[in-house]
Amino acid sequence: MTERGPGPAPILFTHYGEEWIRGSERCLLDLLTHLDRNRFRPILWCNAEMLAAEVRKLDIPVEVTPFTILFHWVPPRFAFRRYLSQVRKGRELVRRHGIRLLHSNSAAPTQWLFPVARSARIPLVTHIHARYFEWDRFTLGLHQTTLAVGVTHGCIEGLIADGFPGSRTTTIYNGVDLSTWQGHDLRGLRGELGIGAEEIVITQVGSLIRRKGHDLLFRAFADLKRLRPERGLRLVIVGDGPDRPAIEALARELGIAGSVHFLGFIAPPPGVVFRDVSDIGVSPSRGEGFGLTVIEAGAAGRPVVATDTTGMREILTDGESGLIVPVEDSASLGRALLRLVDDAELRRRLGGRLHAVVQERFLIERYVEGLEEAYTRLLARPREELGWIRSGWRGEPGMYFRWTASAAARRLTRWRRRGEAAVSP
């Protein structure tokens, strides 16, 4: 157990990830940068040295250890000893730092943090940045958290459908930190890239991985170039990743390589590229929990075409503050981009409206305030409500029983169908 002492409440933030700084890492860094240190004292526990190095710059204690996930999609799936060592490590960190609240940045750490939270009788916040499959929701123990925070409502719909109480969920949208744009100036980049003042620049920001849909964008852009050869269209790609060779090869295959500019990872925030270089932002992703680049483009006053991924309609209103197209549909993506290329007034109107929406709903101050308010409410809860036996826990065994029975029934049905197919003439 931890004692409630005077001064800022110690919070243990736990992050499971790779050696990169991308969506959920950026959101965590923004939160830790702006968290009120007079009220909260952050400590980070993670498995990635790149994130650890950035957090140490904020004068925050960091613990780095390897993590494992039980029943994961990739091996090792049954490393029970390593899992138990993570639980013991979590308990040790709680005792050492006098932790009063746990924050799981994404779903995975919840699996080893919820027994830590229950045994110490402290609240656990699970910050959900993506939509999780049923298997993950149950095997990661998401139903055991004290409060599930979705970056959009779409990210927590599955939990609620499982029977998780809506009273233990909330939606807190990510925010863009405009202060980080100060001191950066990329207005000369168009000239360095050989882009004329009258040419229209379409920009995508994101890791070069299949999920981000660069291939869909490139096919749409190739069609756009054929339809409007006189417009001198350019495509700027910000980011890097393992699929870069394949994506560059696709650009050559489609005959657009001379009009595509790969910037890789850049030091200025992506919003500066939208502000200083771009005319149109695009998010052709196959899956997004939120869409940070969409609000960054909006903060720069640029219109956006985005695919209809989880929660996108919580950010954009189609035809009013952006254009939304179906996922995996390069033809629809191309038609939406063509509308913006052909209509400067539409670009101005959609960009201006999205800018107003971002200013009203998606700035960093609202994001941080929302989480700080959640922490304050949870820290005020009586400890007797937070142990293994508490009123809010009663419905959870039923959820697990129904899920197990349903999974068993589905597997039995598959076995029966295989057997019938095997004996069919």
LINBELQUI-V90075 format. One record per helix or strand of 3 or more residues. SS is the DSSP state (alpha for helix, beta for strand). FROM is the first residue (numbers start at 1). LEN is the number of residues. Records with the same first field share a line. If there is no record, write none. Layout:
BEGIN
SS->FROM-LEN ; FROM-LEN
END
This chain:
BEGIN
beta->9-7 ; 40-7 ; 61-4 ; 101-5 ; 123-6 ; 147-4 ; 169-3 ; 201-5 ; 234-6 ; 260-5 ; 280-4 ; 303-5 ; 322-4
alpha->23-12 ; 49-8 ; 80-18 ; 110-11 ; 134-6 ; 142-3 ; 153-3 ; 157-6 ; 166-3 ; 178-4 ; 189-4 ; 210-3 ; 214-14 ; 229-3 ; 244-11 ; 257-3 ; 270-7 ; 292-8 ; 312-3 ; 330-13 ; 344-18 ; 364-16 ; 383-3 ; 391-3 ; 396-28
END
